Amino acid sequence: MMAPAFLDNARLPRWLLPADWPQQGGVPVLARIDLDAGNVQSVRPASDGMAPSPQGWDLAGTLVLPGFVDAHTHLDKAFTLPRMKEVRPGLLGAIDVMLNDRVHWSAADVRERASRGLQWAWECGTTHVRTHVDWWEPDAVPLAWPVMAELAQEWAGKVRLEQVSLIKLPLFEDAAQAMRLAQQVKATGPQAVLGGFVHSTNWSERALRNLLVSSQACDLDVDLHVDEELNPAAVGLQTAARILREIGFEGRVVCGHICALAAQPEAQAFATLDAVARAPITVVSLPATNLLLQDAVTGRTPRMRGITLVKEARERGIPLLFASDNVQDPFCRLGSFDPVEALGTAALVAQLDEPFDNWSQALCRGDWLQRGPATAAPTLVGAKADLVLFTQADRHGWPSRSAARLVLRDGHVTHGDASLFHSR
């Protein structure tokens, strides 16, 4: 089917529209999105009373979002759950059983599972995936690491794939070794990011400083698992924010999980968030996995939610994303590499108001993973026409009924049935 020249009567989220966009009854009026050569040429208020055109589609109020960024996944672990036996509740229990399974991995096994995950992400409308890769040895590159580099090349032009070295913090205790690890990551290519697992069970301020300093020296961005626990004494996030300011870090740091904020006294948690707001830090919340792993005890209903302080972070202007995290592995038995599911979980557990207009931004801002100021107003104009149309959802209930969707890449349909709009 020929790509449409325009999409009329599209319902765009409030965050994607200019401040002076007209409203009706307190709701943004519908938009006309003009497309040209696979890009968005213009976005303007819809054409009232316009006659049907064979060149364009009348969306009749259909919700539209830009393509998604899934900012925190684990493609190397995905789909391993069916071969697991008993898994002890909680994060450390999941780590143990994953280590036992990892000895049986092969490059072909990792490639098959990761490719399946990327295909699912492609189908749901994701354009940018960041995957963490477990890295346990100081002198050996993980088997999955070169596989992800190959997949990044194979999927180029369809899904942008970035890979993060998920290295346990003690491996950065020695400054020279920290530099060698950073150099190995740097040599992988521009899609590689230095990462670490920062937890109270392996805490070392010196190791964290070495990680950040070596990243600065190698001109690498950083992506950390931080304070993935409900221990109020965890100080990984606040220490990272302080060190970044001390060394004048010039890249971007992503901090995922940070569940401990929810267990700390408000004054302590808010002081940490104030420091994060002054640092080049993006926060990524992983609601599904954190709900399953935090406060997990056999035979006992969990009392604490495990999600970080997302509202308080956003109030301070901290870039915030929601992401899938683990999919069908011992860390999370559910998932489908659809970040909309993550937001659906967060909408309930964090009591988010108006998810489509207020919070869908947290699925679409790939620029929040990149260097530079994170305050620029987002716009569709001039961007690739990678769009997701939710054919059955409405703004009141979204992301309910969001599985049915039409995905456009460069303005062309790659997933879903376009006849619904083409026939109007």
SETIRO-33701 format. One record per residue: x, y, z negated of N, C-alpha, C in turn. Coordinates in steps of 0.2 Angstrom, whole numbers, padded with zeros to 4 digits, always signed. Layout:
XYZXYZXYZ/...
This chain:
+0004-0006+0000+0000+0000+0000+0004+0006+0000/+0002+0011+0004+0006+0017+0004+0006+0021-0002/+0012+0024-0004+0012+0028-0010+0008+0034-0010/+0004+0036-0015+0000+0042-0015+0004+0048-0015/+0001+0053-0011+0004+0060-0011+0003+0064-0017/-0002+0062-0021-0004+0066-0027-0008+0061-0031/-0008+0063-0038-0013+0060-0043-0017+0065-0046/-0023+0065-0045-0028+0071-0047-0031+0068-0053/-0033+0073-0058-0037+0072-0064-0034+0067-0068/-0027+0068-0069-0023+0063-0074-0023+0067-0081/-0024+0062-0086-0024+0065-0093-0017+0064-0095/-0013+0069-0096-0006+0069-0098-0006+0071-0106/-0001+0068-0110-0001+0070-0117+0001+0077-0118/-0001+0080-0124+0000+0087-0125+0007+0089-0125/+0011+0084-0128+0019+0086-0128+0022+0087-0122/+0019+0084-0116+0022+0084-0110+0020+0090-0106/+0015+0094-0108+0013+0100-0105+0015+0107-0108/+0016+0112-0104+0018+0118-0106+0014+0121-0111/+0016+0125-0116+0012+0128-0121+0006+0132-0119/+0007+0135-0113+0001+0139-0110-0004+0135-0106/-0003+0128-0106-0008+0124-0102-0015+0125-0104/-0020+0126-0100-0027+0127-0102-0030+0121-0105/-0034+0123-0110-0038+0118-0114-0045+0119-0113/-0049+0114-0114-0056+0114-0114-0059+0110-0120/-0062+0113-0125-0064+0110-0131-0058+0108-0135/-0053+0111-0135-0047+0109-0139-0043+0104-0136/-0045+0101-0130-0041+0096-0127-0038+0099-0120/-0032+0097-0119-0029+0099-0112-0033+0097-0106/-0034+0101-0102-0038+0100-0096-0033+0095-0092/-0037+0091-0087-0034+0086-0083-0029+0089-0078/-0024+0085-0076-0019+0088-0072-0019+0085-0065/-0016+0088-0060-0014+0086-0053-0006+0085-0053/-0004+0079-0051+0003+0078-0051+0004+0076-0044/+0008+0081-0041+0010+0081-0034+0017+0077-0033/+0017+0072-0028+0023+0068-0027+0026+0069-0021/+0032+0068-0020+0036+0069-0014+0042+0065-0014/+0043+0061-0009+0050+0057-0009+0052+0053-0015/+0047+0051-0019+0048+0047-0025+0049+0051-0031/+0048+0058-0031+0049+0062-0036+0042+0066-0038/+0042+0069-0044+0036+0073-0045+0038+0080-0043/+0034+0083-0039+0035+0089-0036+0033+0095-0040/+0027+0094-0043+0023+0099-0047+0018+0096-0051/+0016+0099-0057+0011+0097-0061+0007+0103-0062/+0001+0103-0061-0004+0109-0062-0011+0107-0064/-0015+0111-0066-0022+0109-0068-0025+0106-0062/-0029+0101-0063-0033+0097-0058-0037+0102-0054/-0039+0099-0048-0042+0103-0043-0050+0102-0044/-0053+0106-0047-0060+0105-0049-0064+0105-0042/-0068+0100-0041-0073+0100-0035-0069+0098-0029/-0063+0096-0029-0059+0094-0023-0062+0088-0020/-0063+0088-0013-0066+0083-0010-0061+0077-0010/-0063+0071-0010-0059+0065-0010-0054+0065-0004/-0048+0063-0005-0043+0063+0000-0039+0056+0001/-0038+0054+0007-0035+0047+0008-0027+0048+0006/-0025+0054+0005-0018+0054+0003-0017+0054-0004/-0022+0055-0008-0021+0055-0015-0026+0050-0019/-0025+0050-0025-0029+0046-0030-0033+0051-0035/-0039+0049-0036-0043+0053-0041-0043+0048-0047/-0039+0050-0052-0038+0046-0058-0044+0046-0063/-0048+0051-0062-0054+0052-0066-0053+0052-0074/-0047+0055-0076-0046+0055-0083-0041+0050-0086/-0039+0046-0081-0034+0040-0084-0028+0043-0087/-0026+0040-0093-0020+0042-0097-0014+0040-0093/-0009+0045-0093-0003+0044-0089+0003+0046-0093/+0008+0042-0093+0014+0043-0097+0020+0042-0092/+0026+0045-0093+0032+0044-0090+0034+0037-0092/+0039+0034-0088+0041+0027-0089+0045+0027-0096/+0045+0021-0099+0047+0021-0106+0054+0020-0107/+0057+0022-0113+0063+0019-0115+0062+0015-0121/+0065+0009-0121+0065+0004-0127+0072+0005-0130/+0073+0009-0135+0079+0011-0137+0083+0007-0142/+0080+0001-0144+0083-0004-0148+0080-0011-0147/+0084-0015-0144+0082-0022-0143+0088-0026-0144/+0087-0033-0144+0092-0038-0144+0091-0043-0139/+0093-0042-0133+0092-0046-0128+0096-0053-0128/+0101-0053-0132+0106-0059-0133+0102-0064-0137/+0098-0061-0142+0094-0066-0147+0087-0068-0144/+0085-0064-0139+0078-0065-0138+0076-0072-0136/+0070-0074-0138+0067-0081-0136+0070-0087-0139/+0074-0086-0144+0077-0092-0147+0073-0095-0152/+0067-0092-0154+0063-0094-0160+0061-0102-0159/+0059-0104-0153+0057-0111-0152+0062-0116-0154/+0068-0115-0154+0073-0120-0156+0075-0119-0163/+0072-0114-0167+0074-0114-0174+0070-0118-0178/+0073-0120-0184+0070-0124-0189+0067-0119-0194/+0068-0121-0200+0066-0117-0206+0070-0111-0206/+0067-0105-0207+0070-0098-0208+0068-0095-0214/+0073-0094-0219+0072-0091-0225+0069-0084-0224/+0064-0082-0228+0062-0075-0227+0067-0070-0228/+0066-0064-0224+0071-0058-0225+0076-0058-0220/+0080-0052-0220+0085-0051-0215+0091-0056-0216/+0093-0057-0222+0099-0061-0223+0098-0068-0221/+0091-0071-0222+0090-0078-0220+0089-0078-0212/+0087-0073-0209+0087-0073-0202+0094-0073-0199/+0098-0069-0202+0105-0069-0200+0108-0076-0200/+0107-0079-0206+0110-0086-0207+0108-0091-0201/+0102-0091-0200+0099-0096-0195+0102-0094-0188/+0102-0087-0186+0105-0085-0180+0112-0087-0179/+0116-0087-0184+0123-0089-0184+0124-0096-0182/+0119-0100-0185+0119-0107-0183+0117-0109-0176/+0113-0105-0173+0111-0106-0166+0116-0103-0162/+0119-0098-0163+0124-0095-0159+0130-0099-0156/+0132-0104-0160+0137-0109-0158+0135-0113-0152/+0129-0113-0151+0126-0117-0145+0125-0113-0139/+0126-0106-0139+0125-0102-0134+0130-0103-0128/+0127-0102-0122+0132-0102-0116+0130-0096-0112/+0134-0094-0107+0133-0088-0103+0126-0089-0100/+0125-0095-0097+0119-0096-0093+0113-0096-0098/+0113-0098-0104+0108-0097-0109+0106-0090-0110/+0111-0086-0112+0110-0079-0113+0107-0075-0107/+0110-0077-0101+0108-0074-0095+0100-0075-0094/+0098-0081-0095+0091-0083-0093+0087-0079-0098/+0088-0079-0104+0084-0076-0109+0084-0069-0109/+0090-0066-0108+0090-0058-0107+0087-0056-0100/+0087-0060-0095+0084-0058-0089+0077-0059-0089/+0074-0063-0093+0067-0064-0094+0065-0058-0098/+0068-0055-0103+0066-0049-0107+0066-0043-0102/+0071-0043-0098+0072-0037-0093+0066-0037-0089/+0064-0043-0086+0058-0043-0082+0052-0041-0085/+0051-0043-0091+0045-0041-0095+0045-0034-0096/+0051-0031-0098+0051-0024-0099+0050-0020-0092/+0052-0022-0087+0051-0019-0080+0044-0019-0079/+0040-0025-0080+0033-0026-0078+0029-0021-0082/+0031-0019-0089+0027-0015-0093+0028-0008-0092/+0033-0006-0088+0034+0001-0086+0040+0004-0089/+0044+0000-0092+0051+0003-0095+0056+0004-0090/+0059+0010-0091+0065+0011-0086+0071+0012-0089/+0072+0011-0096+0078+0012-0099+0078+0007-0105/+0083+0002-0106+0083-0002-0111+0090-0002-0114/+0090-0001-0121+0097-0002-0125+0096-0008-0129/+0101-0013-0128+0102-0019-0131+0108-0019-0136/+0107-0022-0142+0113-0023-0146+0115-0030-0145/+0122-0031-0145+0125-0038-0144+0129-0039-0150/+0128-0045-0154+0131-0047-0160+0139-0048-0158/+0143-0045-0162+0150-0045-0161+0153-0046-0168/+0156-0052-0169+0158-0055-0176+0165-0055-0177/+0169-0056-0171+0176-0057-0172+0180-0051-0170/+0186-0049-0173+0189-0043-0171+0193-0044-0165/+0195-0050-0163+0200-0051-0157+0197-0055-0152/+0190-0056-0152+0187-0060-0146+0180-0056-0144/+0180-0055-0138+0174-0052-0135+0168-0057-0135/+0162-0055-0138+0157-0060-0138+0155-0063-0131/+0153-0069-0131+0150-0072-0125+0145-0068-0121/+0141-0065-0125+0135-0061-0122+0137-0055-0119/+0143-0052-0121+0145-0045-0120+0146-0044-0112/+0150-0048-0109+0150-0048-0101+0144-0049-0098/+0140-0054-0100+0134-0055-0097+0129-0049-0097/+0129-0045-0102+0125-0039-0102+0128-0034-0097/+0135-0034-0097+0138-0029-0092+0136-0031-0085/+0136-0038-0083+0134-0040-0077+0126-0038-0075/+0122-0039-0080+0115-0038-0079+0114-0030-0079/+0118-0026-0082+0117-0019-0081+0118-0017-0074/+0123-0020-0070+0124-0019-0063+0119-0022-0059/+0116-0028-0061+0111-0031-0056+0104-0027-0057/+0103-0024-0063+0097-0021-0064+0097-0013-0062/+0103-0011-0060+0104-0004-0059+0099-0002-0053/+0096+0004-0054+0091+0007-0050+0084+0004-0052/+0083-0001-0056+0077-0003-0058+0076-0001-0066/+0080-0004-0070+0080-0003-0077+0087-0001-0079/+0088+0005-0082+0095+0007-0085+0096+0003-0091/+0101-0001-0091+0103-0006-0097+0109-0003-0100/+0109-0002-0106+0115+0000-0110+0116-0005-0115/+0122-0006-0117+0124-0012-0122+0128-0009-0128/+0126-0011-0134+0129-0008-0140+0133-0014-0143/+0139-0013-0145+0143-0018-0149+0140-0018-0156/+0136-0023-0158+0134-0023-0165+0139-0027-0170/+0144-0023-0172+0150-0025-0176+0149-0024-0183/+0150-0030-0187+0149-0029-0195+0154-0024-0197/+0152-0020-0202+0156-0014-0204+0163-0016-0207/+0164-0022-0210+0171-0023-0213+0176-0024-0207/+0174-0025-0201+0179-0025-0195+0182-0018-0194/+0179-0013-0197+0182-0006-0195+0186-0004-0201/+0187-0008-0206+0191-0006-0212+0198-0004-0211/+0201-0007-0206+0208-0005-0204+0207-0001-0198/+0211+0005-0198+0210+0010-0193+0212+0008-0187/+0218+0005-0186+0221+0002-0180+0216-0003-0177/+0213-0007-0181+0208-0012-0178+0202-0008-0175/+0200-0003-0179+0194+0000-0177+0195+0004-0170/+0201+0006-0169+0203+0009-0163+0203+0004-0157/+0206-0002-0159+0206-0007-0153+0199-0009-0151/+0194-0010-0156+0187-0011-0155+0184-0006-0151/+0185+0000-0152+0182+0006-0149+0185+0006-0141/+0191+0004-0141+0194+0004-0134+0192-0001-0130/+0190-0007-0133+0187-0013-0129+0180-0011-0127/+0176-0008-0131+0170-0005-0129+0170+0000-0123/+0175+0004-0124+0175+0010-0119+0177+0007-0112/+0181+0002-0112+0184-0002-0106+0178-0005-0102/+0173-0007-0106+0167-0010-0103+0164-0006-0097/+0163+0000-0098+0160+0004-0093+0155+0010-0096/+0153+0014-0092+0149+0020-0095+0142+0018-0099/+0140+0011-0098+0134+0009-0101+0135+0006-0108/+0142+0007-0110+0143+0003-0117+0143+0009-0122/+0141+0007-0128+0141+0011-0134+0144+0007-0140/+0147+0011-0144+0150+0008-0150+0145+0007-0156/+0144+0001-0159+0139+0001-0164+0142-0003-0170/+0138-0003-0175+0140-0006-0182+0134-0008-0186/+0135-0013-0190+0130-0015-0195+0132-0012-0202/+0128-0007-0204+0130-0004-0211+0124-0005-0216/+0126-0009-0221+0122-0012-0226+0125-0012-0233/+0121-0012-0238+0124-0011-0245+0129-0017-0246/+0127-0023-0243+0131-0029-0244+0138-0029-0241/+0139-0024-0237+0146-0024-0233+0149-0016-0234/+0146-0012-0238+0147-0005-0238+0154-0003-0239/+0157+0001-0235+0163+0004-0236+0163+0011-0232/+0164+0016-0236+0164+0023-0233+0170+0024-0228/+0176+0021-0230+0182+0021-0226+0181+0018-0219/+0177+0012-0219+0176+0008-0213+0171+0012-0209/+0166+0015-0212+0162+0019-0208+0165+0025-0205/+0170+0029-0208+0173+0034-0206+0178+0032-0200/+0181+0026-0201+0185+0024-0195+0181+0022-0189/+0175+0020-0190+0171+0018-0184+0169+0025-0180/+0168+0030-0184+0166+0036-0181+0172+0040-0178/+0177+0040-0182+0183+0043-0179+0186+0040-0173/+0186+0033-0173+0188+0030-0167+0183+0031-0161/+0177+0031-0162+0172+0033-0157+0173+0040-0154/+0175+0045-0159+0176+0051-0156+0183+0051-0152/+0188+0048-0154+0194+0047-0150+0193+0044-0143/+0188+0040-0143+0187+0036-0136+0182+0039-0132/+0179+0045-0135+0173+0048-0131+0167+0044-0130/+0166+0040-0136+0160+0035-0135+0154+0038-0140/+0148+0037-0138+0143+0037-0142+0142+0031-0147/+0138+0032-0152+0138+0027-0157+0130+0025-0159/+0129+0019-0160+0122+0017-0162+0123+0012-0168/+0120+0014-0173+0121+0010-0180+0114+0007-0182/+0115+0001-0185+0110-0002-0189+0112+0001-0196/+0107+0005-0199+0109+0008-0205+0104+0007-0211/+0106+0005-0216+0102+0004-0222+0095+0000-0221/+0096-0005-0217+0091-0010-0216+0089-0014-0222/+0086-0010-0227+0085-0013-0234+0081-0009-0238/+0078-0011-0243+0074-0007-0248+0078-0006-0254/+0084-0005-0254+0089-0004-0259+0089+0004-0260/+0087+0007-0265+0087+0014-0265+0094+0017-0266/+0099+0012-0268+0106+0015-0269+0110+0015-0262/+0106+0012-0256+0110+0012-0250+0111+0020-0248/+0117+0021-0246+0119+0028-0244+0122+0028-0237/+0121+0023-0233+0124+0023-0226+0122+0029-0222/+0116+0031-0222+0113+0037-0218+0116+0043-0220/+0116+0045-0227+0118+0051-0229+0125+0052-0228/+0129+0046-0229+0136+0047-0228+0138+0048-0221/+0135+0044-0216+0136+0045-0209+0135+0053-0207/+0129+0056-0209+0128+0063-0208+0133+0067-0210/+0136+0066-0216+0141+0070-0219+0148+0069-0215/+0150+0063-0213+0156+0062-0210+0156+0065-0203/+0150+0065-0200+0149+0067-0193+0150+0075-0193/+0148+0078-0198+0149+0086-0198+0157+0087-0200/+0159+0083-0204+0166+0084-0206+0171+0083-0200/+0170+0078-0196+0174+0077-0190+0172+0081-0184/+0167+0085-0184+0164+0088-0178+0163+0084-0173/+0159+0079-0174+0158+0073-0169+0154+0077-0163/+0156+0075-0157+0154+0078-0151+0149+0074-0147/+0148+0068-0149+0143+0063-0145+0137+0063-0148/+0133+0058-0147+0127+0057-0150+0127+0050-0154/+0124+0050-0160+0124+0045-0164+0116+0043-0165/+0115+0036-0164+0108+0034-0165+0108+0029-0172/+0104+0031-0176+0103+0027-0182+0096+0023-0182/+0097+0017-0182+0091+0012-0182+0089+0010-0189/+0083+0009-0190+0080+0005-0196+0079+0010-0202/+0085+0012-0205+0085+0016-0211+0079+0016-0216/+0077+0009-0217+0072+0008-0222+0073+0010-0229/+0079+0011-0231+0080+0013-0238+0077+0020-0240/+0076+0024-0235+0073+0030-0236+0067+0030-0240/+0063+0025-0237+0056+0024-0240+0056+0021-0247/+0062+0019-0250+0062+0017-0257+0066+0021-0261/+0068+0027-0259+0072+0032-0263+0067+0037-0266/+0069+0040-0271+0065+0046-0273+0065+0051-0268/+0059+0055-0268+0058+0060-0262+0064+0065-0262/+0066+0067-0267+0071+0073-0267+0077+0070-0263/+0079+0064-0265+0085+0061-0262+0084+0060-0255/+0078+0057-0253+0077+0055-0246+0077+0061-0242/+0073+0067-0244+0073+0073-0241+0079+0076-0240/+0084+0076-0245+0090+0079-0244+0094+0076-0238/+0093+0069-0238+0097+0065-0233+0094+0067-0226/+0087+0068-0225+0085+0070-0219+0087+0077-0217/+0087+0081-0222+0089+0088-0220+0096+0088-0217/+0101+0083-0220+0107+0083-0217+0107+0080-0210/+0103+0075-0209+0102+0072-0203+0100+0077-0197/+0096+0081-0199+0093+0086-0195+0099+0091-0192/+0104+0092-0196+0110+0096-0195+0115+0092-0191/+0114+0086-0190+0119+0081-0186+0117+0079-0180/+0121+0077-0175+0119+0074-0169+0116+0067-0169/+0111+0066-0173+0108+0060-0175+0101+0059-0172/+0099+0054-0168+0093+0052-0166+0091+0046-0171/+0085+0046-0173+0082+0040-0177+0078+0036-0173/+0079+0029-0174+0075+0024-0171+0071+0020-0176/+0065+0020-0176+0061+0016-0180+0059+0009-0177/+0059+0004-0181+0058-0003-0178+0052-0006-0182/+0046-0004-0182+0041-0006-0186+0039-0013-0187/+0039-0017-0181+0037-0024-0182+0042-0028-0186/+0048-0027-0184+0054-0031-0187+0054-0029-0195/+0054-0023-0196+0055-0021-0203+0049-0023-0207/+0043-0023-0204+0037-0026-0208+0038-0033-0210/+0041-0037-0205+0042-0044-0206+0048-0046-0211/+0053-0042-0211+0059-0044-0214+0060-0040-0221/+0057-0034-0222+0058-0031-0228+0053-0033-0234/+0055-0034-0240+0051-0036-0245+0048-0043-0244/+0052-0047-0241+0050-0054-0239+0052-0059-0244/+0047-0062-0247+0048-0067-0252+0043-0073-0251/+0045-0079-0251+0041-0085-0249+0035-0085-0254/+0029-0086-0252+0023-0086-0256+0020-0080-0259/+0023-0074-0257+0021-0068-0260+0019-0063-0255/+0014-0060-0256+0012-0054-0251+0017-0048-0252/+0019-0046-0247+0024-0040-0248+0020-0034-0250/+0024-0030-0254+0021-0024-0257+0023-0018-0253/+0029-0018-0250+0032-0012-0247+0032-0013-0240/+0031-0007-0236+0030-0008-0229+0037-0008-0225/+0042-0005-0227+0049-0006-0224+0050-0001-0218/+0045+0003-0216+0046+0008-0211+0049+0014-0214/+0053+0017-0210+0056+0023-0212+0052+0029-0212/+0054+0035-0214+0050+0041-0215+0049+0045-0209/+0045+0042-0204+0045+0045-0198+0041+0052-0197/+0036+0053-0201+0033+0060-0201+0038+0065-0204/+0041+0063-0209+0046+0068-0212+0052+0070-0208/+0054+0064-0204+0060+0065-0199+0057+0070-0194/+0051+0069-0191+0049+0073-0185+0048+0080-0188/+0045+0081-0194+0044+0088-0196+0051+0092-0197/+0056+0089-0197+0063+0092-0197+0066+0093-0190/+0062+0091-0185+0065+0091-0179+0070+0086-0177/+0070+0081-0180+0075+0075-0179+0072+0071-0173/+0076+0070-0168+0073+0066-0162+0072+0059-0165/+0066+0056-0163+0063+0050-0166+0060+0046-0161/+0062+0040-0160+0060+0035-0156+0057+0029-0159/+0052+0025-0156+0050+0019-0158+0052+0014-0153/+0054+0008-0155+0057+0003-0151+0055-0004-0153/+0056-0009-0148+0053-0016-0149+0058-0020-0154/+0064-0019-0154+0069-0023-0158+0069-0030-0156/+0068-0035-0161+0069-0042-0159+0062-0044-0156/+0063-0049-0152+0057-0052-0148+0058-0060-0148/+0053-0063-0152+0053-0070-0152+0059-0073-0154/+0062-0071-0160+0068-0074-0162+0067-0074-0170/+0072-0077-0174+0071-0077-0181+0070-0071-0185/+0072-0065-0182+0071-0059-0185+0063-0056-0184/+0060-0058-0178+0053-0056-0177+0050-0061-0172/+0045-0065-0174+0042-0070-0171+0038-0068-0165/+0036-0061-0165+0031-0058-0160+0035-0054-0155/+0031-0051-0151+0034-0046-0146+0034-0048-0139/+0035-0043-0135+0034-0044-0128+0039-0039-0124/+0043-0035-0127+0047-0030-0124+0043-0025-0121/+0037-0023-0124+0033-0018-0122+0033-0013-0128/+0037-0007-0127+0037-0002-0133+0030+0001-0135/+0025+0000-0131+0019+0003-0133+0016-0002-0139/+0018-0008-0139+0016-0012-0145+0019-0009-0152/+0026-0007-0151+0029-0004-0157+0025+0002-0160/+0023+0006-0155+0019+0012-0157+0013+0010-0160/+0009+0005-0157+0003+0003-0160+0004+0000-0167/+0009-0003-0169+0010-0005-0175+0012+0001-0180/+0016+0005-0177+0018+0011-0181+0011+0015-0183/+0007+0016-0178+0001+0020-0179-0003+0018-0185/-0003+0011-0186-0007+0009-0192-0003+0009-0198/+0003+0007-0198+0007+0006-0204+0009+0013-0207/+0011+0018-0202+0013+0024-0204+0007+0030-0204/+0001+0027-0202-0005+0032-0202-0004+0038-0198/-0002+0036-0191+0000+0042-0187-0007+0045-0184/-0007+0051-0183-0013+0054-0180-0012+0055-0173/-0017+0054-0169-0017+0055-0162-0011+0053-0158/-0010+0046-0158-0004+0043-0155-0003+0045-0148/-0008+0046-0144-0007+0048-0137-0004+0055-0136/-0007+0059-0139-0005+0066-0139+0001+0068-0143/+0001+0065-0149+0007+0068-0154+0013+0063-0154/+0012+0056-0153+0017+0052-0154+0020+0048-0148/+0016+0048-0142+0019+0044-0137+0026+0047-0134/+0027+0053-0136+0034+0055-0134+0039+0051-0137/+0038+0047-0142+0043+0043-0146+0044+0037-0142/+0041+0036-0136+0042+0030-0131+0046+0032-0125/+0046+0039-0124+0048+0041-0117+0054+0046-0117/+0057+0047-0122+0062+0052-0122+0069+0049-0122/+0071+0046-0116+0077+0044-0115+0083+0049-0116/+0082+0055-0115+0087+0060-0116+0089+0061-0124/+0085+0058-0128+0086+0058-0135+0092+0053-0137/+0094+0049-0132+0099+0044-0133+0106+0047-0130/+0105+0053-0127+0111+0055-0123+0114+0061-0127/+0120+0063-0125+0123+0069-0128+0120+0076-0126/+0121+0081-0130+0118+0087-0129+0112+0089-0133/+0110+0095-0133+0105+0097-0137+0098+0093-0136/+0095+0092-0141+0089+0087-0140+0082+0092-0141/+0083+0098-0139+0077+0103-0141+0074+0105-0134/+0076+0103-0128+0074+0105-0122+0066+0103-0121/+0062+0107-0119+0055+0105-0118+0055+0100-0112/+0052+0094-0113+0051+0089-0108+0047+0091-0102/+0048+0089-0096+0044+0090-0090+0044+0084-0085/+0039+0083-0082+0039+0078-0076+0042+0081-0070/+0041+0088-0069+0043+0091-0063+0051+0090-0061/+0052+0087-0055+0059+0086-0053+0061+0079-0055/+0057+0075-0060+0059+0069-0062+0057+0063-0057/+0060+0057-0057+0057+0052-0053+0050+0050-0055/+0046+0049-0050+0039+0047-0051+0038+0040-0054/+0041+0039-0060+0041+0033-0063+0035+0034-0069/+0029+0031-0067+0024+0033-0071+0020+0027-0073/+0016+0027-0079+0012+0022-0081+0005+0024-0082/+0000+0021-0079-0007+0023-0079-0010+0018-0083/-0014+0020-0088-0017+0015-0093-0025+0015-0090/-0026+0010-0087-0033+0010-0083-0039+0008-0087/-0038+0006-0094-0044+0004-0098-0044+0008-0104/-0038+0012-0106-0038+0015-0113-0041+0022-0112/-0043+0025-0118-0044+0032-0119-0040+0035-0124/-0040+0041-0124-0035+0045-0129-0037+0044-0136/-0043+0042-0138-0045+0041-0145-0043+0035-0147/-0043+0029-0143-0041+0023-0146-0034+0021-0144/-0031+0024-0139-0024+0022-0137-0020+0022-0143/-0015+0016-0144-0014+0012-0138-0018+0005-0138/-0024+0005-0141-0029+0000-0140-0030-0001-0132/-0032-0007-0130-0033-0008-0123-0028-0005-0118/-0022-0005-0120-0016-0003-0116-0013-0008-0112/-0015-0014-0113-0011-0020-0109-0013-0019-0101/-0019-0017-0100-0021-0016-0093-0018-0009-0090/-0013-0010-0086-0010-0003-0083-0007-0004-0076/-0006+0002-0073-0003+0002-0066+0004+0005-0067/+0009+0002-0064+0016+0005-0065+0018+0007-0058/+0020+0014-0058+0023+0017-0052+0031+0017-0053/+0034+0016-0048+0042+0017-0048+0043+0021-0042/+0046+0026-0042+0047+0031-0036+0041+0032-0033/+0035+0032-0036+0029+0034-0033+0025+0028-0030/+0029+0022-0030+0026+0016-0027+0024+0011-0033/+0018+0007-0031+0016+0003-0036+0020-0004-0037/+0022-0005-0043+0026-0011-0044+0022-0016-0048/+0017-0014-0052+0013-0019-0056+0006-0016-0057/+0001-0020-0056-0005-0018-0057-0009-0018-0051/-0016-0016-0051-0020-0016-0045-0022-0009-0044/-0019-0006-0038-0021+0001-0036-0027+0002-0033/-0031-0003-0032-0037-0002-0028-0042+0001-0032/-0042+0001-0038-0046+0005-0043-0046+0012-0041/-0041+0015-0040-0040+0022-0038-0040+0024-0031/-0037+0019-0027-0037+0020-0020-0044+0021-0016/-0049+0017-0019-0055+0017-0016-0060+0023-0018/-0057+0027-0023-0061+0033-0025-0062+0038-0020/
